[in-house]
């Protein structure tokens, strides 16, 4: 596979070369934003552990095309232009690189490793241009955009902090600047699904001279007032998060956090007990399979679920994802 094939007229020839050149670096750099935006900081392992979830894979493919399409336009003589009307220089640099006589003989994989390496001052301009325009540019603002898309898909506000600052209905909430600061911070933190709702950051406590206990009490009262003023906003931007499992925060758990986590564990165990109530339960072997899972055994679990429960493979994959989460929450011995 030669670098020059990227300039081939047929995409069936050119795209595999582009994929080999750019995909390794793109996947390296997209992993962190997607993990934070879609999975609350946890690794994305899909079902099998060998591949990411469908959403993360699709996002990665889309961002790969965000670089491929402009480069192909440039190679065809119709380069994207800046606001000033000038062709994008980095794309022209890459286009000259892949159409050079040397590119016809150059193996694409060593070039991919150069792009994947840390930037160096002496590296070729084409490597630097490819990394900047084909990797970093498609990933700009990715985490914020994915969070916004997920939120709006479930009916939440695209920019909840802006709505709280500017809408007329939120005016009563803005009367107390300290309470309002706690509220906007909590709503923004919930969008990231990073930790407990009442884990007010130390920087915010110091800024307003508050103790953690006082801040939690004030935040509770302000959230209740928000619920009364705008039930729909509260449901979409606050309540929807409250059933999610808590993730580790940068402080020891408070007694309230311990109670919440204990309640989640009890609920999960109750659900599993109901499923296992019958000695002939179809779920027993699935639970044993999940608990004995090793990397790469996800497809076997999906196939077993489809067979035992009489459902389609797609439905079985969704079921296994939910089942794994339930067993994890139950914290079985």
C-alpha positions in Angstrom: 0.0 0.0 0.0 1.7 3.2 -1.2 1.1 6.8 -0.2 0.6 7.8 -3.8 -2.5 5.6 -4.0 -4.2 8.2 -1.9 -4.4 10.4 -5.1 -6.1 7.6 -7.1 -9.2 8.6 -8.9 -11.3 5.8 -7.3 -12.2 6.1 -3.6 -12.1 2.3 -3.4 -8.4 2.6 -3.8 -7.7 5.9 -2.1 -9.8 5.5 1.1 -8.0 2.4 2.5 -4.7 4.3 2.1 -6.1 7.3 3.9 -7.5 5.1 6.6 -4.1 3.4 7.1 -2.4 6.8 7.2 -4.7 8.8 9.6 -6.9 6.3 11.5 -4.2 5.2 14.1 -3.6 8.8 15.2 -7.2 9.8 15.1 -8.2 6.9 17.3 -5.5 7.7 19.8 -6.7 11.3 20.2 -10.5 10.7 20.0 -10.5 8.1 22.7 -10.2 10.6 25.6 -13.0 13.0 24.5 -15.4 10.2 23.7 -14.7 8.4 26.9 -15.5 11.6 28.9 -18.5 12.7 26.8 -20.2 9.3 26.3 -19.0 7.1 29.1 -18.5 9.4 32.1 -14.7 8.8 32.0 -14.9 5.0 31.8 -13.2 3.2 28.9 -15.4 2.3 26.0 -15.2 -1.4 25.4 -18.5 -2.1 23.6 -19.7 -5.6 24.4 -16.8 -7.8 23.4 -14.0 -5.5 24.6 -12.4 -5.8 21.1 -14.3 -2.9 19.6 -15.8 0.4 20.9 -19.5 0.8 21.1 -21.5 1.6 17.9 -21.8 5.3 18.8 -18.0 5.8 19.4 -17.1 3.8 16.3 -19.6 5.9 14.2 -18.2 9.1 15.6 -14.7 8.1 14.8 -15.7 7.2 11.2 -17.5 10.5 10.8 -14.4 12.4 11.9 -12.2 10.4 9.6 -14.4 11.5 6.7 -14.2 15.1 7.9 -10.6 15.0 6.8 -10.8 12.7 3.8 -13.5 14.7 1.9 -11.6 18.1 2.0 -8.4 16.4 1.0 -10.0 14.7 -2.0 -11.5 18.0 -3.0 -8.1 19.6 -2.9 -6.6 16.8 -5.0 -9.4 17.3 -7.5 -8.5 21.0 -7.8 -11.4 22.4 -5.7 -9.8 23.0 -2.3 -11.8 24.3 0.7 -11.1 27.9 1.4 -10.6 30.1 4.5 -12.8 33.0 5.4 -10.4 35.2 3.5 -11.0 33.1 0.4 -7.6 31.5 0.4 -7.1 27.8 -0.1 -6.3 25.9 3.1 -2.5 25.7 3.0 -2.1 22.6 5.1 -4.4 20.6 2.6 -2.4 21.9 -0.3 0.8 20.8 1.4 -0.6 17.3 1.9 -1.9 17.2 -1.7 1.6 18.0 -3.0 3.1 15.4 -0.7 0.8 12.5 -1.9 1.2 13.4 -5.6 5.0 13.7 -5.5 7.0 11.1 -7.4 8.4 9.7 -4.2 4.9 9.0 -2.9 4.3 6.4 -5.6 7.0 4.3 -4.0 6.5 5.2 -0.3 5.0 2.7 2.0 2.1 4.3 3.9 2.6 2.6 7.2 5.9 4.3 8.1 4.3 7.6 7.3 1.4 6.8 9.6 3.8 6.1 12.4 5.5 9.6 11.8 2.0 11.2 12.1 1.3 9.2 15.2 4.6 10.3 16.9 4.9 13.3 19.1 5.5 16.5 17.0 9.2 17.3 16.5 10.7 20.6 15.3 12.6 18.9 12.4 9.8 16.8 11.1 8.7 17.3 7.4 6.1 20.0 6.8 3.8 17.5 5.2 3.7 15.3 8.3 2.9 18.4 10.4 0.3 19.6 8.0 -1.4 16.1 7.9 -1.5 15.9 11.6 -2.9 19.4 12.0 -5.5 19.3 9.2 -6.6 15.7 9.1 -6.5 14.8 12.8 -6.6 17.8 15.1 -9.0 20.0 13.0 -11.7 17.4 12.7 -11.5 16.8 16.5 -11.9 20.5 17.5 -14.5 21.0 20.2 -15.5 17.4 19.9 -16.2 16.7 23.5 -18.4 19.7 24.0 -20.3 18.9 20.8 -20.9 15.3 21.7 -22.1 16.2 25.2 -24.5 18.8 23.6 -25.8 16.3 21.0 -26.4 13.6 23.7 -28.2 16.1 25.9 -30.4 17.6 23.1 -31.3 14.1 21.9 -32.9 13.3 25.2 -34.7 16.7 25.3 -32.2 18.7 27.4 -31.0 22.2 26.7 -28.1 22.6 24.3 -26.6 25.3 26.6 -28.3 25.0 30.1 -26.0 27.6 31.7 -26.9 30.1 29.1 -30.6 29.5 29.6 -30.2 29.9 33.3 -28.3 33.2 32.8 -30.6 34.7 30.1 -34.2 33.4 30.2 -36.9 35.4 31.9 -38.3 32.4 33.8 -34.9 31.9 35.5 -34.8 35.5 36.8 -35.8 34.5 40.4 -32.9 32.0 40.5 -30.5 34.8 39.8 -31.5 36.9 42.8 -29.0 35.1 45.0 -25.6 35.2 43.2 -24.1 32.5 45.5 -27.0 30.1 45.1 -27.1 30.7 41.4 -23.4 30.0 41.0 -23.8 26.7 42.8 -26.8 25.9 40.5 -25.1 26.6 37.2 -22.0 24.7 38.3 -24.1 21.7 39.3 -26.0 21.7 36.0 -22.7 21.9 34.0 -21.1 19.1 36.0 -24.1 16.9 35.5 -23.8 17.4 31.7 -20.4 15.8 32.1 -21.7 13.0 34.4 -18.4 13.2 36.3 -19.4 12.8 39.9 -22.1 13.4 42.6 -24.5 16.3 42.2 -23.6 17.7 45.6 -19.8 17.4 45.3 -19.3 21.2 45.0 -15.8 21.9 43.8 -13.3 23.2 46.4 -12.6 26.2 44.2 -16.2 27.3 44.2 -16.4 26.8 48.0 -13.3 29.0 48.5 -14.6 31.6 46.1 -17.8 32.2 48.0 -16.4 31.4 51.5 -18.7 28.4 52.0 -18.4 25.2 53.9 -19.3 22.0 52.1 -22.3 21.3 54.3 -23.7 24.8 53.8 -23.1 24.6 50.1 -25.0 21.3 49.8 -27.9 22.6 51.7 -28.1 25.8 49.6 -27.8 23.8 46.4 -30.6 21.5 47.4 -32.9 24.4 48.1 -32.0 26.1 44.8 -32.6 22.9 42.8 -36.0 22.5 44.4 -36.8 26.1 43.4 -35.7 25.3 39.9 -38.0 22.3 39.8 -40.9 24.4 40.9 -40.2 27.2 38.4 -39.5 25.1 35.4 -40.3 21.4 35.8 -39.5 20.5 32.2 -36.0 22.0 32.4 -35.4 20.3 35.7 -36.4 16.9 34.4 -34.3 17.1 31.2 -31.2 18.7 32.7 -31.1 17.4 36.3 -33.5 14.6 37.1 -32.4 12.5 34.1 -28.9 12.2 35.6 -29.9 11.2 39.2 -30.4 7.5 38.4 -27.0 7.2 36.9 -24.2 5.4 38.8 -21.8 7.8 40.6 -18.3 8.0 39.3 -15.2 8.5 41.5 -14.7 12.1 42.5 -11.6 13.9 43.6 -12.6 13.7 47.3 -13.5 11.1 49.9 -17.2 10.1 49.7 -19.6 12.0 52.0 -22.1 10.0 54.1 -24.8 11.1 51.6 -22.8 9.6 48.7 -22.3 6.3 50.6 -26.1 6.1 51.2 -26.9 6.7 47.5 -24.4 4.1 46.4 -25.7 1.6 48.9 -29.3 2.2 47.7 -28.2 1.6 44.1 -26.6 -1.7 45.1 -29.7 -2.8 47.0 -32.0 -2.0 44.1 -29.7 -3.9 41.7 -29.6 -7.0 44.0 -33.4 -6.9 44.3 -33.9 -6.9 40.6 -31.5 -9.8 40.2 -33.2 -11.8 43.0 -36.5 -11.5 41.1 -34.9 -12.7 37.9 -33.3 -15.7 39.7 -36.4 -16.6 41.8 -37.2 -19.5 39.6 -34.7 -22.4 39.7 -35.1 -22.8 36.0 -34.5 -19.1 35.4 -33.2 -18.3 31.9 -31.0 -15.6 33.5 -28.9 -17.8 35.8 -26.5 -19.0 33.1 -26.2 -15.5 31.7 -25.2 -14.1 35.1 -22.6 -16.8 35.5 -21.4 -16.0 32.0 -21.1 -12.3 32.7 -19.2 -12.8 36.0 -16.8 -15.3 34.3 -16.3 -13.0 31.3 -12.8 -12.6 29.8 -11.8 -10.2 27.1 -13.2 -11.2 23.7 -16.1 -13.3 25.1 -18.7 -10.7 24.5 -20.0 -12.2 21.3 -20.5 -15.5 23.1 -22.7 -13.8 25.7 -24.7 -12.0 23.0 -25.3 -15.3 21.2 -26.3 -17.0 24.4 -28.7 -14.3 25.3 -30.3 -14.4 21.9 -30.7 -18.2 22.2 -31.9 -18.4 25.8 -34.3 -15.4 25.6 -35.5 -15.9 22.1 -34.6 -12.4 20.9 -32.7 -10.9 17.9 -29.0 -10.4 18.0 -29.4 -6.6 18.1 -31.8 -6.9 21.1 -29.5 -9.4 22.7 -26.5 -7.0 22.5 -28.5 -4.2 24.1 -29.7 -6.6 26.8 -26.2 -7.8 27.6 -25.0 -4.2 28.0 -27.8 -3.4 30.4 -27.3 -6.7 32.2 -23.6 -6.2 32.7 -24.3 -2.7 34.2 -26.9 -4.2 36.6 -24.5 -6.9 37.8 -21.8 -4.4 38.3 -24.1 -2.2 40.4 -25.1 -5.2 42.5 -21.5 -5.8 43.5 -22.1 -9.5 43.9 -19.6 -11.4 46.1 
